C-alpha cells in the first residue's frame, strides 16, 4: 500500500513539475523571449534540406496526422476491448489521448501564435503553439506503451516498444520544424504539455480506475 502511494505521489509530482515547465515556456513564447532558441535549431534542422530528406520528413508528418492517429486509436480500442477485454484501460486511453487533443485546441486558441512565415515546404493553417502533431504523437505512443507494457514480458520486446515510440515521437516533431510549419518551441511545448497530461492521466487511472490485483 505504501509503495503504491509513493508511486502515485511520484506521478503527481512529475505531472506538476512538467506542468510548471510548460507554463514557463508558454510565458517565454508569449513574451517573445525564445526566438534565439528557435532560430538556432531551425537553422540546424533546415540546413540539412535535400529532396530525399524532404520526402522522408513528409512521411513522418503523415504518421503524426489526424488520419493515422485516428486509425491507430481505433486499432487500440479494438485490441483493448476485444482481445485484452480491458474496459477500464479504455477510459484511460481516451482520457489521455482525447484530453491531449482538447488541451491542444484550448491552448492554441488562447496563445494564438502564428506559424513561421518563411521557408515553408508545405502549407497548413491554424495556430502554432503548441504543436498538435507533437502532442498527439506523445499522447498516443506514450499511452500505448504504458497500457501494453505488462503484456510484453520480454525485455527485448519492451525495449523495442520504447525505442519505436520515442523515435516516432521525436521524428514527427522534427519533421514539423524541417517542413517549416512549427517553431522548435512549439514542438517542445507539445511534448511538455502532453507529458504533463499523460502523467496526470496515469495518476487518475491508477488511483481510481485500475483493477485491483
Backbone torsions as a table, in degrees:
resi	resn	phi	psi	omega
1	UNK	NA	-45.7	179.3
2	UNK	-64.6	-39.7	178.8
3	UNK	-63.0	-39.6	179.2
4	UNK	-66.0	-40.1	179.6
5	UNK	-67.0	-37.6	176.9
6	UNK	-62.6	-40.3	178.4
7	UNK	-64.0	-43.1	178.5
8	UNK	-62.0	-41.0	178.8
9	UNK	-62.8	-40.8	179.2
10	UNK	-63.4	-41.3	178.6
11	UNK	-61.9	-43.6	-178.2
12	UNK	-67.1	-43.3	179.2
13	UNK	-65.0	-42.0	178.7
14	UNK	-60.8	-43.7	178.2
15	UNK	-61.9	-40.8	-179.4
16	UNK	-65.3	-45.1	-179.9
17	UNK	-62.4	-46.4	178.8
18	UNK	-62.0	-39.5	178.7
19	UNK	-63.7	-40.7	177.8
20	UNK	-63.5	-43.5	178.2
21	UNK	-60.9	-39.6	178.9
22	UNK	-65.3	-42.7	179.4
23	UNK	-62.3	-41.1	177.4
24	UNK	-59.8	-45.8	178.7
25	UNK	-63.0	-40.5	-179.7
26	UNK	-61.9	-40.2	178.0
27	UNK	-65.2	-43.0	179.2
28	UNK	-62.9	-41.1	178.2
29	UNK	-64.5	-45.8	-179.4
30	UNK	-62.6	-31.9	179.7
31	UNK	-90.9	3.3	-179.3
32	UNK	56.6	45.0	-179.3
33	UNK	-107.2	13.7	-173.7
34	UNK	-119.8	9.3	-175.4
35	UNK	-60.0	-37.4	-179.1
36	UNK	-61.8	-38.8	178.9
37	UNK	-66.7	-47.0	-179.0
38	UNK	-63.0	-46.9	-176.0
39	UNK	-62.7	-41.2	-177.5
40	UNK	-65.5	-41.2	-179.0
41	UNK	-75.2	-40.7	177.5
42	UNK	-58.3	-43.6	180.0
43	UNK	-60.0	-42.2	-178.9
44	UNK	-70.3	-45.1	-176.3
45	UNK	-70.4	-49.2	-177.9
46	UNK	-74.1	-15.7	176.1
47	UNK	-69.2	-15.2	179.1
48	UNK	-90.6	4.6	-172.5
49	UNK	-58.5	131.3	168.5
50	UNK	-155.3	167.5	-172.6
51	UNK	-60.3	-43.9	-178.8
52	UNK	-65.8	-43.6	-179.7
53	UNK	-66.4	-34.1	177.9
54	UNK	-62.3	-42.1	177.6
55	UNK	-62.2	-41.9	180.0
56	UNK	-63.7	-44.5	-178.4
57	UNK	-66.7	-35.2	174.8
58	UNK	-64.2	-34.2	177.0
59	UNK	-65.4	-42.9	178.9
60	UNK	-68.3	-35.9	175.7
61	UNK	-62.9	-38.5	176.8
62	UNK	-62.4	-38.4	179.2
63	UNK	-64.0	-21.7	177.7
64	UNK	-98.8	8.4	-177.2
65	UNK	-75.0	164.8	178.7
66	UNK	-61.7	-35.6	179.9
67	UNK	-60.9	-50.1	-178.9
68	UNK	-68.1	-41.2	179.3
69	UNK	-61.4	-40.7	178.5
70	UNK	-66.4	-43.3	179.2
71	UNK	-61.3	-46.7	179.2
72	UNK	-65.2	-34.6	178.5
73	UNK	-66.4	-40.2	177.6
74	UNK	-64.4	-43.6	178.1
75	UNK	-61.7	-44.1	179.0
76	UNK	-63.1	-40.9	178.3
77	UNK	-59.3	-49.0	-178.9
78	UNK	-64.2	-38.9	-179.3
79	UNK	-67.0	-45.8	-179.4
80	UNK	-67.7	-36.8	-175.3
81	UNK	-81.4	-48.9	-172.2
82	UNK	-90.8	-36.9	-176.1
83	UNK	-89.7	-55.4	-178.0
84	UNK	-87.0	-17.6	-179.1
85	UNK	54.7	44.1	179.8
86	UNK	-101.9	91.6	-177.4
87	UNK	-70.5	-44.2	-176.9
88	UNK	-68.6	-32.1	177.0
89	UNK	-63.0	-29.5	177.4
90	UNK	-64.4	-38.6	177.3
91	UNK	-61.0	-43.6	179.7
92	UNK	-64.4	-41.1	-180.0
93	UNK	-59.5	-47.9	-177.5
94	UNK	-72.9	-32.3	175.7
95	UNK	-62.8	-45.9	-176.7
96	UNK	-71.8	-55.2	-175.3
97	UNK	-72.5	-47.6	179.6
98	UNK	-66.9	-40.9	179.3
99	UNK	-63.7	-38.0	178.4
100	UNK	-61.6	-41.2	179.0
101	UNK	-65.0	-42.1	179.5
102	UNK	-64.4	-43.9	178.3
103	UNK	-62.0	-37.5	179.2
104	UNK	-60.8	-44.4	179.8
105	UNK	-63.7	-44.8	-178.6
106	UNK	-62.4	-48.8	-176.2
107	UNK	-67.5	-41.0	179.1
108	UNK	-59.4	-44.5	-178.1
109	UNK	-73.5	-21.9	175.2
110	UNK	-78.5	-47.3	-177.8
111	UNK	-74.8	-40.9	179.4
112	UNK	53.2	43.0	177.2
113	UNK	-78.2	130.7	179.6
114	UNK	-76.2	148.3	178.7
115	UNK	-71.2	160.6	174.0
116	UNK	-54.7	139.6	-176.7
117	UNK	-111.1	12.4	177.3
118	UNK	-127.4	147.5	174.8
119	UNK	54.2	51.2	174.6
120	UNK	-88.7	132.6	176.4
121	UNK	-95.9	-14.4	172.4
122	UNK	-138.6	160.2	179.1
123	UNK	-108.9	137.0	179.9
124	UNK	-153.0	148.2	-179.0
125	UNK	-102.9	178.9	177.5
126	UNK	95.4	170.4	-179.3
127	UNK	-79.7	169.5	-165.8
128	UNK	-104.1	-37.8	-171.9
129	UNK	-109.5	128.9	-7.4
130	UNK	-86.2	165.6	-178.3
131	UNK	-65.0	122.6	178.2
132	UNK	-67.1	-38.7	178.3
133	UNK	-61.8	-43.0	-178.9
134	UNK	-66.7	-42.8	179.0
135	UNK	-64.5	-44.3	-178.6
136	UNK	-64.6	-43.3	-179.5
137	UNK	-64.1	-45.9	-179.7
138	UNK	-62.7	-45.0	-178.8
139	UNK	-64.6	-46.6	-175.8
140	UNK	-66.9	-54.6	-176.0
141	UNK	-72.5	-32.7	176.6
142	UNK	-66.8	-42.9	179.7
143	UNK	-67.0	-43.7	179.0
144	UNK	-62.7	-40.3	178.0
145	UNK	-61.4	-43.9	179.7
146	UNK	-63.3	-47.0	-175.1
147	UNK	-72.2	-31.7	-176.3
148	UNK	-93.1	-7.5	-174.0
149	UNK	-52.8	-51.1	-174.7
150	UNK	-74.6	-10.0	177.8
151	UNK	-93.2	0.0	177.0
152	UNK	-121.6	85.4	-173.9
153	UNK	-69.2	-28.5	-176.4
154	UNK	-71.0	135.2	-180.0
155	UNK	-59.9	-41.1	-179.3
156	UNK	-61.5	-41.1	179.2
157	UNK	-65.0	-40.6	179.3
158	UNK	-66.5	-43.0	178.5
159	UNK	-62.7	-41.8	179.3
160	UNK	-62.2	-41.5	179.9
161	UNK	-63.1	-42.3	179.4
162	UNK	-66.3	-47.1	-177.9
163	UNK	-61.0	-45.3	-179.7
164	UNK	-63.9	-45.9	-179.4
165	UNK	-62.6	-45.7	180.0
166	UNK	-65.7	-44.0	-178.6
167	UNK	-61.8	-46.1	-179.9
168	UNK	-63.5	-43.8	-179.3
169	UNK	-61.7	-45.3	-180.0
170	UNK	-66.9	-44.2	-177.0
171	UNK	-69.0	-34.1	175.3
172	UNK	-63.8	-43.1	177.6
173	UNK	-63.9	-45.8	179.4
174	UNK	-61.8	-36.7	-179.5
175	UNK	-62.2	-32.3	-179.9
176	UNK	-70.1	-34.0	176.0
177	UNK	-71.9	-46.1	-178.4
178	UNK	-58.4	-42.5	-176.4
179	UNK	-79.9	-3.7	173.0
180	UNK	80.2	19.7	-178.1
181	UNK	-106.1	-3.4	177.3
182	UNK	-145.6	148.1	168.6
183	UNK	-79.4	153.3	175.8
184	UNK	-55.7	-36.1	178.7
185	UNK	-66.5	-26.8	173.4
186	UNK	-64.0	-45.4	-177.9
187	UNK	-67.5	-48.2	179.2
188	UNK	-61.7	-40.2	176.9
189	UNK	-63.2	-38.3	177.0
190	UNK	-62.0	-42.4	177.8
191	UNK	-62.9	-46.1	-178.4
192	UNK	-63.6	-45.6	-179.1
193	UNK	-62.8	-44.2	-178.6
194	UNK	-69.5	-38.7	178.3
195	UNK	-64.3	-39.9	177.2
196	UNK	-58.5	-48.7	-177.9
197	UNK	-69.3	-36.5	178.9
198	UNK	-63.3	-46.4	179.0
199	UNK	-61.2	-40.4	178.9
200	UNK	-67.6	-37.7	178.2
201	UNK	-65.3	-41.6	177.6
202	UNK	-64.2	-39.6	178.0
203	UNK	-60.0	-49.4	-179.9
204	UNK	-61.1	-43.3	-179.3
205	UNK	-62.1	-49.0	-175.7
206	UNK	-71.8	-27.7	-179.3
207	UNK	-82.9	-37.2	-171.4
208	UNK	-117.7	-29.5	-169.6
209	UNK	-112.8	-25.7	-172.9
210	UNK	-63.8	127.9	178.0
211	UNK	-57.8	135.8	179.9
212	UNK	-75.3	137.4	-179.4
213	UNK	-70.7	NA	NA
